[in-house]
Amino acid sequence: MEASTLLFIIAVIFYIIAIFFFCPFLFKNTSLFSRVSILMTGSGFVLHSISLCLRFFEKGYLPLLTLFEVLSFFGWAIVLLYIIMNIRYKIGVSGLFVTPVVILLLLYALFSPKGGKELDPILRSYWLGIHIPITFLGYAAFTVAFASGLMYLVQERRLKSKKVTMLYKLPSLEILDDVNYKSITAGFLFLTIGIAAGAIWLKNSKGVYLNSDPKVVWSLITWVLYSILLHVRYMSKMRGKKVAILSIIGFCLVIFTFLGVNFLLPGLHSFF
């Protein structure tokens, strides 16, 4: 087994352990569980980062060409943005909503073929190293928005039911709404740059900026959805539950664009 894969597996184990400490932190008045869960997540992230670097040296290319590699980077990016948001907002408990998504992606990666189809020689370009990472940073930000939207709905329901003894560690609705907005804004910016980089890459390789490739079409649909969401929020000052629900719907569209299109509508992006 390659060293990068072994570190990847250990990182996944750390993420799983973190979940077991996030859960009791919600219900018990102690910071011990919080510290341990964040430590486990941080340790997993460090090992995951080393794994990605080692794979780069092992393979001799940017590890973003196979389903395993892309899923691994996607999970890594989600944890990175979660850590950044935690530093900014002190919302460590949101790891209970973020980490399961990461674990599902990484377990899927672990049992996915480590190889992939050969990339069309005409597509080999430095734009590969710009388009894919930036696009998936956008997807990662939308994942954090999804988690904050889900927490918003849970917290709002808890407050309305006046069950003050359960889930009292969740952030306030104001913080969750702000995290949601900042995450969507960052995701939209990354996705815009990623799509632009992909268009330039396509122009250099195929002579056109856009084509009818299913992933291109669904990426644009995703971009339009989030652009409408941001526009409506800015113009109408829409907040709270509606935005939370839309961010969850948007995340479902992201997952379909990333994975569903590959299996149901194969095209130019089916090299992993």
Backbone bond lengths (Angstrom), bond angles and torsions (degrees), N, CA, C in turn:
res aa  C-N    CA-C-N  psi(-1)  N-CA   C-N-CA  omega(-1)  CA-C   N-CA-C  phi
1 M - - - 1.462 - - 1.526 109.66 -
2 E 1.310 116.26 134.45 1.457 120.44 179.43 1.528 110.72 -66.72
3 A 1.331 114.58 149.21 1.468 119.77 -178.43 1.524 111.19 -60.29
4 S 1.319 116.65 -37.95 1.468 119.78 -179.26 1.526 111.08 -63.45
5 T 1.337 116.79 -39.67 1.468 120.45 179.60 1.520 111.12 -68.63
6 L 1.334 116.56 -39.15 1.460 120.80 178.32 1.525 110.89 -62.60
7 L 1.323 117.32 -44.73 1.467 120.83 177.85 1.528 110.58 -65.04
8 F 1.313 115.84 -35.85 1.463 120.71 177.15 1.531 110.11 -59.64
9 I 1.335 116.71 -46.14 1.459 121.35 -179.54 1.532 110.92 -63.68
10 I 1.323 116.73 -42.58 1.471 120.63 179.04 1.530 110.00 -63.38
11 A 1.335 116.58 -39.48 1.468 120.58 178.29 1.522 110.49 -61.15
12 V 1.331 116.32 -42.47 1.469 120.44 178.61 1.529 110.08 -61.31
13 I 1.328 116.64 -39.80 1.470 120.82 178.97 1.527 110.43 -62.34
14 F 1.320 116.32 -41.76 1.469 120.12 177.98 1.532 110.50 -62.85
15 Y 1.319 117.26 -41.95 1.465 120.23 178.55 1.529 110.66 -62.17
16 I 1.324 116.61 -40.22 1.467 120.64 179.80 1.526 110.30 -65.63
17 I 1.331 117.09 -42.80 1.467 121.25 177.68 1.531 109.80 -59.51
18 A 1.345 116.10 -39.93 1.468 120.20 -179.28 1.516 111.25 -57.87
19 I 1.345 116.80 -37.85 1.462 120.81 180.00 1.529 110.93 -59.57
20 F 1.333 116.98 -41.07 1.462 121.10 -177.06 1.525 112.26 -66.93
21 F 1.332 116.61 -21.86 1.465 119.43 177.18 1.522 112.09 -95.05
22 F 1.348 116.87 -23.71 1.460 119.18 175.56 1.526 110.66 -67.01
23 C 1.325 117.01 -40.22 1.470 121.40 -175.19 1.532 113.17 -58.74
24 P 1.355 119.61 -55.58 1.472 118.43 -179.29 1.521 113.26 -66.47
25 F 1.357 117.18 -23.72 1.458 119.85 179.01 1.524 111.24 -61.64
26 L 1.328 116.85 -29.53 1.460 120.32 179.58 1.523 112.65 -66.16
27 F 1.324 116.14 -29.96 1.462 119.86 -169.50 1.521 114.41 -111.89
28 K 1.327 116.92 -11.79 1.466 119.24 -177.76 1.524 110.29 -115.68
29 N 1.299 115.47 141.80 1.460 121.42 -177.13 1.529 110.34 -84.46
30 T 1.325 115.68 67.27 1.461 120.91 177.84 1.507 109.59 -147.21
31 S 1.309 116.71 144.67 1.459 120.79 -179.84 1.532 111.73 -92.29
32 L 1.344 116.91 -5.46 1.466 120.41 -178.70 1.529 110.86 -60.10
33 F 1.336 116.05 -46.94 1.465 119.38 -179.25 1.528 110.83 -62.24
34 S 1.324 116.03 -38.05 1.463 120.02 -179.93 1.525 110.40 -63.86
35 R 1.337 116.69 -46.30 1.469 120.44 -178.34 1.522 111.16 -63.00
36 V 1.334 116.16 -42.59 1.463 119.92 -178.90 1.528 110.53 -66.93
37 S 1.325 117.47 -43.26 1.467 120.86 -178.79 1.523 111.09 -63.40
38 I 1.329 116.66 -42.69 1.466 119.88 179.13 1.522 110.14 -68.46
39 L 1.345 117.27 -37.13 1.459 121.00 177.15 1.525 110.76 -63.16
40 M 1.322 116.87 -43.08 1.461 120.81 179.14 1.535 110.63 -64.60
41 T 1.327 115.53 -41.99 1.462 118.84 178.52 1.521 111.23 -63.95
42 G 1.335 115.61 -44.08 1.462 120.05 179.29 1.515 112.02 -63.88
43 S 1.331 116.57 -40.62 1.469 120.61 178.65 1.528 110.77 -64.66
44 G 1.328 114.99 -42.86 1.456 119.28 177.05 1.520 111.56 -61.10
45 F 1.332 115.69 -39.36 1.466 120.20 -179.99 1.526 111.36 -64.68
46 V 1.325 116.80 -41.84 1.474 120.43 178.82 1.524 110.46 -61.97
47 L 1.336 116.42 -47.30 1.468 120.54 179.10 1.527 111.13 -64.02
48 H 1.300 115.76 -38.74 1.462 121.12 178.40 1.530 109.90 -63.04
49 S 1.319 116.77 -42.36 1.466 121.45 179.16 1.528 110.98 -62.78
50 I 1.330 116.02 -43.41 1.465 120.34 178.35 1.521 110.24 -63.87
51 S 1.334 116.14 -38.61 1.465 121.13 178.62 1.522 111.25 -59.49
52 L 1.337 116.55 -44.67 1.461 120.38 179.19 1.528 111.31 -63.19
53 C 1.334 115.82 -41.45 1.472 119.93 179.30 1.530 110.92 -65.25
54 L 1.339 116.43 -43.58 1.465 120.03 -179.98 1.524 110.98 -63.14
55 R 1.323 116.07 -39.14 1.473 118.88 -179.52 1.527 110.19 -64.06
56 F 1.318 116.54 -35.29 1.462 120.69 176.78 1.530 110.59 -60.01
57 F 1.336 116.36 -45.32 1.467 119.78 -179.46 1.529 111.98 -73.58
58 E 1.332 116.59 -32.89 1.469 120.06 179.36 1.523 111.75 -68.15
59 K 1.342 115.68 -40.86 1.460 120.05 -174.65 1.525 113.03 -91.69
60 G 1.321 115.30 -25.03 1.463 118.20 -179.57 1.515 114.02 78.68
61 Y 1.328 116.99 14.15 1.460 121.20 176.67 1.523 108.45 -146.95
62 L 1.316 115.73 164.34 1.457 120.20 178.21 1.529 108.83 -63.59
63 P 1.340 118.49 117.93 1.477 120.85 -172.50 1.520 113.41 -74.25
64 L 1.339 115.53 71.76 1.460 121.12 -179.60 1.527 111.07 -140.43
65 L 1.333 116.29 27.90 1.465 120.06 -174.71 1.522 113.97 -108.53
66 T 1.316 118.49 -14.06 1.460 120.75 -179.91 1.526 109.50 -116.46
67 L 1.320 116.25 162.85 1.463 120.24 178.98 1.525 110.33 -60.06
68 F 1.330 117.24 -41.04 1.461 121.21 178.04 1.526 110.64 -58.06
69 E 1.329 116.18 -47.05 1.466 120.39 -176.18 1.522 111.83 -67.26
70 V 1.326 116.34 -42.18 1.466 119.48 -178.25 1.533 110.92 -68.87
71 L 1.328 116.81 -40.93 1.465 120.16 177.02 1.528 111.11 -63.40
72 S 1.319 116.03 -40.12 1.462 120.71 178.85 1.524 110.42 -62.26
73 F 1.334 116.36 -45.76 1.472 119.66 178.95 1.521 111.08 -65.30
74 F 1.334 116.93 -39.65 1.459 121.37 178.88 1.526 110.43 -58.96
75 G 1.336 116.58 -48.93 1.465 120.70 178.85 1.515 111.79 -61.64
76 W 1.336 115.99 -42.40 1.468 120.92 178.83 1.522 110.90 -60.44
77 A 1.328 117.13 -43.62 1.463 121.59 -178.66 1.528 111.40 -64.62
78 I 1.334 116.83 -37.57 1.467 120.30 178.06 1.521 110.41 -62.32
79 V 1.338 116.57 -46.01 1.465 119.95 -179.91 1.528 110.45 -64.44
80 L 1.335 117.02 -39.52 1.467 120.91 178.12 1.526 110.61 -57.37
81 L 1.326 117.17 -49.61 1.464 120.33 -178.27 1.530 111.82 -69.11
82 Y 1.329 116.57 -33.20 1.470 119.84 175.44 1.524 110.09 -62.34
83 I 1.333 117.07 -44.20 1.465 120.92 179.56 1.525 110.68 -62.72
84 I 1.339 116.66 -41.85 1.464 120.58 178.42 1.528 110.59 -61.81
85 M 1.342 116.78 -44.95 1.457 120.44 179.26 1.530 111.47 -65.40
86 N 1.318 116.29 -35.41 1.460 119.64 179.09 1.520 110.91 -66.54
87 I 1.329 116.22 -39.72 1.471 120.16 177.35 1.526 110.14 -62.77
88 R 1.336 115.62 -39.76 1.469 120.58 -176.88 1.530 112.29 -76.25
89 Y 1.336 117.80 -40.56 1.461 120.90 -171.11 1.526 114.62 -115.95
90 K 1.334 117.38 -5.98 1.471 120.82 -178.09 1.539 110.81 57.72
91 I 1.310 116.34 52.00 1.465 121.02 -177.38 1.533 109.39 -115.16
92 G 1.315 115.95 49.23 1.453 120.32 -177.53 1.503 113.77 -54.31
93 V 1.324 117.43 -35.14 1.454 121.43 -177.09 1.528 111.61 -64.24
94 S 1.314 117.71 -19.94 1.469 119.98 178.35 1.523 111.44 -64.91
95 G 1.338 115.65 -13.11 1.451 119.54 175.14 1.517 112.00 -59.27
96 L 1.346 116.62 -25.72 1.459 120.69 178.16 1.527 111.22 -64.98
97 F 1.340 116.54 -24.68 1.455 121.06 179.90 1.528 111.66 -99.47
98 V 1.330 117.00 -26.29 1.465 121.48 -178.10 1.527 111.69 -85.98
99 T 1.336 116.03 -47.61 1.460 120.88 -173.52 1.529 114.05 -59.99
100 P 1.346 120.09 -38.92 1.472 118.18 177.19 1.524 113.44 -58.02
101 V 1.335 117.40 -37.46 1.466 120.41 177.03 1.515 109.98 -62.80
102 V 1.332 115.51 -43.62 1.470 120.97 179.17 1.525 110.20 -61.51
103 I 1.326 116.48 -46.20 1.470 120.52 -178.48 1.527 110.88 -61.89
104 L 1.327 117.45 -43.15 1.467 120.28 178.87 1.527 111.12 -61.15
105 L 1.332 116.47 -42.89 1.465 120.30 179.03 1.524 111.00 -63.61
106 L 1.338 116.08 -43.39 1.465 119.84 -175.88 1.527 112.14 -73.28
107 L 1.327 116.67 -35.23 1.468 118.87 175.21 1.528 110.26 -66.32
108 Y 1.303 115.85 -39.30 1.464 120.12 175.36 1.528 109.59 -61.20
109 A 1.338 115.95 -41.80 1.467 120.57 178.29 1.523 111.05 -62.77
110 L 1.335 115.92 -42.09 1.459 121.31 -175.98 1.520 111.53 -60.77
111 F 1.328 116.57 -36.12 1.461 120.48 -177.58 1.531 112.58 -100.06
112 S 1.337 115.54 11.33 1.462 120.33 175.94 1.523 109.74 -91.93
113 P 1.327 116.95 156.28 1.473 119.41 175.18 1.519 110.55 -57.69
114 K 1.323 116.06 134.74 1.462 120.07 -178.39 1.523 111.68 -79.38
115 G 1.339 115.74 -16.03 1.450 120.01 178.18 1.509 110.55 -101.52
116 G 1.311 116.29 174.10 1.453 121.06 179.41 1.506 110.05 -152.30
117 K 1.317 115.75 178.65 1.443 119.72 176.70 1.525 109.84 -68.49
118 E 1.308 115.09 151.82 1.458 119.17 176.47 1.529 109.52 -65.79
119 L 1.307 115.26 134.64 1.453 120.33 177.01 1.522 109.03 -70.21
120 D 1.327 115.68 132.45 1.457 120.52 177.67 1.526 108.95 -51.66
121 P 1.342 118.23 125.05 1.474 120.81 -178.13 1.523 113.62 -51.50
122 I 1.343 116.05 -31.86 1.455 119.12 -178.43 1.526 112.03 -69.32
123 L 1.338 116.01 -18.36 1.467 120.54 -179.24 1.530 112.72 -93.01
124 R 1.321 116.61 -6.01 1.464 119.62 -178.66 1.528 109.49 -72.34
125 S 1.314 114.32 112.68 1.467 120.34 -174.60 1.518 109.33 -159.37
126 Y 1.330 115.63 158.89 1.460 119.13 176.45 1.526 111.40 -66.27
127 W 1.352 116.36 -15.26 1.464 119.47 176.56 1.521 111.65 -64.81
128 L 1.323 116.40 -22.76 1.469 120.50 175.28 1.519 110.56 -57.31
129 G 1.337 116.38 -42.45 1.457 121.81 -178.12 1.515 113.61 -76.56
130 I 1.323 116.89 -4.34 1.465 121.35 176.81 1.526 109.98 -106.26
131 H 1.308 115.82 -50.77 1.466 121.90 -175.50 1.533 112.77 -61.06
132 I 1.330 117.58 -52.17 1.466 120.16 -173.70 1.532 112.75 -69.18
133 P 1.360 120.04 -51.31 1.472 118.25 -178.93 1.525 113.52 -60.51
134 I 1.328 117.44 -42.08 1.463 119.99 -177.52 1.524 110.87 -68.34
135 T 1.332 116.57 -39.64 1.465 119.72 177.48 1.520 110.78 -60.86
136 F 1.331 116.83 -42.27 1.459 119.07 -177.60 1.529 112.26 -76.70
137 L 1.308 118.24 -22.70 1.461 119.72 169.93 1.534 108.84 -65.49
138 G 1.338 115.95 -37.17 1.460 119.78 175.25 1.514 111.31 -63.77
139 Y 1.334 116.57 -45.53 1.467 120.29 177.51 1.534 110.95 -60.77
140 A 1.331 116.25 -38.10 1.468 120.23 179.82 1.522 110.60 -64.50
141 A 1.334 116.44 -41.52 1.468 120.08 178.16 1.522 110.80 -63.55
142 F 1.328 116.81 -38.52 1.468 120.08 177.11 1.525 110.84 -66.48
143 T 1.327 117.28 -30.03 1.463 120.88 176.57 1.526 110.71 -67.09
144 V 1.327 116.39 -41.71 1.466 120.37 176.89 1.535 109.44 -64.58
145 A 1.335 116.40 -38.15 1.468 120.16 176.69 1.526 110.31 -63.33
146 F 1.326 116.76 -40.23 1.461 121.82 176.68 1.529 110.59 -59.68
147 A 1.335 116.20 -46.38 1.468 120.43 -179.00 1.524 110.90 -63.96
148 S 1.330 116.92 -42.64 1.466 119.53 179.52 1.525 110.80 -68.08
149 G 1.338 116.93 -34.88 1.465 120.22 176.67 1.516 111.26 -65.63
150 L 1.326 116.37 -41.99 1.463 120.85 177.79 1.522 110.56 -63.51
151 M 1.345 116.77 -43.59 1.468 120.13 177.82 1.516 111.21 -62.94
152 Y 1.338 116.09 -37.30 1.466 119.75 179.24 1.523 110.54 -59.68
153 L 1.330 116.81 -46.13 1.460 120.69 -179.40 1.525 111.36 -63.97
154 V 1.344 116.24 -40.91 1.471 120.57 178.99 1.528 110.29 -65.13
155 Q 1.335 116.29 -45.98 1.461 120.73 -178.00 1.525 111.55 -66.27
156 E 1.328 116.78 -41.16 1.461 119.93 179.27 1.529 110.84 -62.63
157 R 1.321 115.63 -43.46 1.469 119.14 179.03 1.525 110.58 -64.29
158 R 1.338 116.38 -39.55 1.469 119.82 179.56 1.517 110.85 -62.77
159 L 1.342 115.94 -44.01 1.464 119.70 -178.43 1.531 111.40 -66.09
160 K 1.312 116.79 -37.87 1.462 119.68 179.13 1.521 111.74 -68.47
161 S 1.327 116.44 -33.01 1.462 119.81 -179.93 1.521 111.79 -83.88
162 K 1.358 116.01 -8.20 1.468 122.94 178.05 1.531 112.47 60.98
163 K 1.326 116.94 30.86 1.469 120.53 176.68 1.530 108.61 -88.82
164 V 1.313 115.00 79.77 1.454 120.80 -173.07 1.520 112.53 -73.75
165 T 1.315 119.25 -10.36 1.464 120.64 -177.61 1.525 112.31 -88.48
166 M 1.341 117.81 -9.72 1.466 120.26 -177.15 1.524 111.37 -116.25
167 L 1.306 116.04 139.94 1.456 123.19 174.74 1.525 112.58 55.42
168 Y 1.334 116.29 32.85 1.458 118.53 -176.86 1.526 112.59 -71.30
169 K 1.339 116.87 -11.21 1.457 120.59 -179.51 1.530 113.41 -82.26
170 L 1.320 117.11 -10.16 1.466 118.81 -179.81 1.530 110.02 -62.79
171 P 1.337 117.65 145.93 1.473 120.85 178.61 1.526 111.26 -62.04
172 S 1.317 115.19 164.60 1.465 119.74 178.82 1.521 110.14 -68.28
173 L 1.326 115.21 161.84 1.466 120.05 178.88 1.525 111.12 -62.02
174 E 1.317 117.19 -34.67 1.461 120.71 -179.61 1.528 110.70 -65.22
175 I 1.331 116.73 -44.10 1.459 120.39 179.65 1.527 110.46 -65.77
176 L 1.316 116.51 -44.21 1.466 120.28 -179.47 1.521 111.22 -62.72
177 D 1.337 116.90 -39.04 1.454 120.39 178.30 1.526 110.68 -65.29
178 D 1.329 116.25 -38.56 1.466 120.46 179.82 1.532 111.01 -69.35
179 V 1.330 116.58 -42.00 1.465 120.69 177.07 1.526 109.84 -60.75
180 N 1.321 115.65 -42.49 1.457 121.08 179.09 1.532 110.46 -59.39
181 Y 1.324 115.52 -48.19 1.470 120.49 -178.19 1.531 111.62 -64.14
182 K 1.336 116.35 -45.94 1.468 119.64 -179.30 1.528 110.98 -64.91
183 S 1.312 117.01 -38.14 1.465 120.78 -179.52 1.525 110.90 -67.02
184 I 1.332 116.40 -44.15 1.465 120.03 179.05 1.532 110.48 -64.13
185 T 1.321 116.13 -41.04 1.464 119.71 179.06 1.519 111.15 -62.16
186 A 1.338 116.04 -46.50 1.471 119.86 178.63 1.519 110.83 -64.07
187 G 1.346 116.67 -43.35 1.451 120.24 179.46 1.514 112.04 -61.58
188 F 1.322 116.40 -42.07 1.464 120.52 179.11 1.523 111.02 -63.10
189 L 1.325 116.53 -41.29 1.467 120.31 178.77 1.526 110.99 -63.41
190 F 1.335 116.45 -47.64 1.465 120.31 178.87 1.537 111.01 -61.29
191 L 1.334 116.08 -44.88 1.463 119.69 -177.88 1.526 110.74 -64.24
192 T 1.327 116.93 -38.75 1.463 120.57 178.15 1.524 110.89 -61.36
193 I 1.333 115.93 -46.82 1.468 119.88 179.02 1.525 110.40 -64.70
194 G 1.350 115.93 -40.62 1.459 120.39 -179.82 1.519 111.78 -62.51
195 I 1.339 116.87 -43.51 1.466 120.61 178.93 1.523 110.44 -65.85
196 A 1.334 116.69 -41.58 1.469 120.20 178.59 1.529 110.81 -62.09
197 A 1.347 116.17 -43.41 1.465 120.21 178.68 1.532 110.26 -63.48
198 G 1.333 116.33 -39.72 1.460 120.05 178.17 1.516 111.74 -64.55
199 A 1.336 116.63 -38.01 1.464 120.67 178.96 1.526 110.87 -65.03
200 I 1.328 116.76 -42.03 1.465 120.54 178.35 1.529 110.18 -65.88
201 W 1.332 115.94 -41.48 1.470 121.41 177.26 1.528 110.28 -59.22
202 L 1.336 116.72 -44.55 1.457 121.32 179.60 1.530 110.74 -65.87
203 K 1.325 116.57 -39.42 1.463 120.58 178.77 1.530 110.48 -62.05
204 N 1.329 116.75 -43.94 1.468 121.13 -179.01 1.530 112.14 -66.80
205 S 1.343 116.15 -31.62 1.465 119.40 -174.65 1.527 113.63 -97.07
206 K 1.344 116.66 -37.12 1.462 120.42 -175.04 1.526 113.84 -114.86
207 G 1.327 116.70 -11.84 1.464 119.18 178.24 1.509 115.44 89.86
208 V 1.359 117.13 2.89 1.473 120.88 178.15 1.523 109.06 -133.47
209 Y 1.315 116.46 152.53 1.465 120.44 179.56 1.523 112.36 -81.89
210 L 1.322 116.97 -32.65 1.458 121.72 -178.74 1.526 109.19 -136.86
211 N 1.320 115.48 152.73 1.465 120.00 172.41 1.526 108.65 -143.08
212 S 1.306 116.43 -173.42 1.464 120.37 -175.62 1.523 112.73 -93.74
213 D 1.333 117.59 18.33 1.463 120.39 177.30 1.535 108.93 -56.85
214 P 1.351 117.96 132.56 1.479 120.38 -175.52 1.521 113.91 -54.01
215 K 1.335 117.20 -39.69 1.464 118.17 -177.87 1.525 110.81 -69.22
216 V 1.315 117.50 -35.17 1.463 120.76 176.11 1.525 109.73 -62.51
217 V 1.331 116.17 -45.96 1.462 121.25 -178.75 1.523 110.94 -61.90
218 W 1.342 117.00 -47.48 1.466 119.97 -177.19 1.525 112.19 -73.10
219 S 1.318 117.42 -28.22 1.472 119.93 173.72 1.524 110.06 -64.80
220 L 1.332 116.48 -40.52 1.461 120.15 177.90 1.527 111.03 -67.51
221 I 1.331 116.84 -37.13 1.472 120.46 176.71 1.532 109.63 -62.60
222 T 1.332 116.22 -43.49 1.464 120.81 177.49 1.523 110.77 -61.13
223 W 1.334 115.77 -44.15 1.469 121.18 179.53 1.521 110.28 -60.45
224 V 1.328 117.21 -43.70 1.462 121.60 -179.92 1.526 110.71 -62.87
225 L 1.345 117.21 -43.15 1.468 120.45 179.90 1.519 111.18 -58.72
226 Y 1.333 116.32 -48.49 1.465 118.89 -177.90 1.531 111.73 -71.38
227 S 1.326 117.72 -30.84 1.465 119.32 176.59 1.527 110.53 -66.40
228 I 1.339 116.06 -39.58 1.466 120.18 176.71 1.528 110.24 -64.87
229 L 1.333 115.76 -42.90 1.470 120.32 179.82 1.527 110.55 -58.21
230 L 1.338 116.44 -47.90 1.464 120.40 -179.07 1.524 110.98 -66.08
231 H 1.329 116.30 -40.05 1.461 119.85 -179.45 1.524 110.93 -64.30
232 V 1.329 116.05 -46.82 1.469 120.21 -179.47 1.523 110.33 -62.99
233 R 1.320 116.30 -41.51 1.469 119.48 179.74 1.525 110.95 -62.75
234 Y 1.332 115.66 -42.38 1.463 119.66 -177.76 1.525 111.60 -71.05
235 M 1.333 117.10 -42.82 1.460 120.62 -174.24 1.527 112.73 -78.17
236 S 1.331 115.83 -38.78 1.467 118.80 -175.75 1.524 112.94 -104.12
237 K 1.330 115.73 0.35 1.469 121.28 -177.70 1.522 111.37 58.85
238 M 1.333 116.26 31.20 1.459 120.06 179.51 1.520 109.96 -65.21
239 R 1.309 116.68 134.05 1.454 121.65 -176.16 1.527 109.93 -137.18
240 G 1.331 114.47 175.32 1.446 121.00 166.19 1.501 117.48 68.76
241 K 1.330 115.06 -131.25 1.461 122.44 -167.50 1.523 112.72 -60.38
242 K 1.326 117.56 -43.07 1.466 120.55 -178.03 1.527 111.12 -62.11
243 V 1.321 116.46 -43.84 1.468 120.66 178.92 1.523 110.16 -66.10
244 A 1.329 116.45 -39.46 1.459 120.75 178.56 1.526 110.79 -59.83
245 I 1.333 115.67 -45.38 1.467 120.08 179.70 1.525 111.06 -64.50
246 L 1.326 116.95 -42.49 1.467 120.65 179.60 1.528 111.76 -65.04
247 S 1.333 116.38 -34.32 1.464 118.88 179.02 1.528 111.02 -69.22
248 I 1.321 116.55 -31.34 1.471 120.89 176.12 1.529 110.11 -70.41
249 I 1.332 116.00 -43.22 1.466 120.02 177.07 1.523 110.20 -62.63
250 G 1.327 116.10 -41.75 1.453 120.55 179.03 1.514 112.31 -61.13
251 F 1.326 116.46 -38.98 1.465 119.99 179.07 1.521 110.72 -65.34
252 C 1.332 117.23 -38.78 1.471 120.18 176.59 1.524 110.32 -60.44
253 L 1.323 116.14 -37.37 1.460 120.57 178.07 1.525 110.55 -68.12
254 V 1.324 116.32 -37.81 1.471 120.80 177.13 1.518 110.58 -60.53
255 I 1.338 116.85 -46.93 1.464 120.60 -179.41 1.520 110.61 -63.38
256 F 1.333 117.04 -40.04 1.462 119.31 177.90 1.528 110.28 -65.24
257 T 1.322 117.27 -42.01 1.462 120.97 179.69 1.520 110.69 -62.13
258 F 1.329 116.01 -38.79 1.461 120.40 -177.05 1.522 112.50 -77.81
259 L 1.338 116.81 -53.41 1.468 120.78 -173.60 1.532 113.81 -103.04
260 G 1.327 116.02 -45.69 1.453 119.31 -175.73 1.516 113.07 -59.89
261 V 1.326 116.95 -43.54 1.459 120.94 -179.34 1.524 111.10 -61.38
262 N 1.350 116.20 -37.88 1.470 120.05 -179.01 1.523 112.40 -58.77
263 F 1.332 115.90 -38.98 1.463 120.14 -174.80 1.527 112.51 -90.86
264 L 1.333 116.28 -33.88 1.460 119.41 -175.44 1.519 113.38 -94.34
265 L 1.339 116.03 -32.41 1.462 120.55 -175.09 1.526 109.86 -133.12
266 P 1.316 118.75 65.59 1.462 120.96 -176.73 1.519 112.33 -60.79
267 G 1.329 114.44 146.22 1.457 119.19 -179.96 1.509 111.21 -161.00
268 L 1.313 116.32 -143.53 1.467 122.18 -175.80 1.512 112.21 -62.09
269 H 1.349 117.53 -29.00 1.465 121.37 -176.41 1.527 112.58 -90.52
270 S 1.293 118.41 14.22 1.465 120.75 -175.81 1.529 112.91 -90.24
271 F 1.344 116.63 24.01 1.458 117.85 -179.71 1.509 112.04 -78.65
272 F 1.359 118.40 -11.60 1.463 119.52 172.72 1.526 110.17 -117.42
